[in-house]
Amino acid sequence: MVKVKTFTSSLKIFHVHNELMELDKTVNDFLQQNNIKKVVSVCDSTTNTDGGTMGIIRVLTYEE
């Protein structure tokens, strides 16, 4: 069965690299803790309210 899980992170100026590394760690921890063997896709999208980047949404599609 294919499932979808979303992860979010805020992005602050001058801290984006660290925030993206933390998001990667969160997703990898989820994959390990749930013994996910097959990832179908990973997609990132930014969110904003006034034209500036305010956050990121990572959508993970996987099979158990």
Rosetta blueprint (number, residue, H / E / L):
1 M L
2 V E
3 K E
4 V E
5 K E
6 T E
7 F E
8 T E
9 S E
10 S E
11 L L
12 K L
13 I L
14 F L
15 H L
16 V H
17 H H
18 N H
19 E H
20 L H
21 M H
22 E H
23 L H
24 D H
25 K H
26 T H
27 V H
28 N H
29 D H
30 F H
31 L H
32 Q H
33 Q H
34 N L
35 N L
36 I L
37 K L
38 K E
39 V E
40 V E
41 S E
42 V E
43 C E
44 D E
45 S E
46 T E
47 T E
48 N L
49 T L
50 D L
51 G L
52 G L
53 T L
54 M L
55 G E
56 I E
57 I E
58 R E
59 V E
60 L E
61 T E
62 Y E
63 E E
64 E L
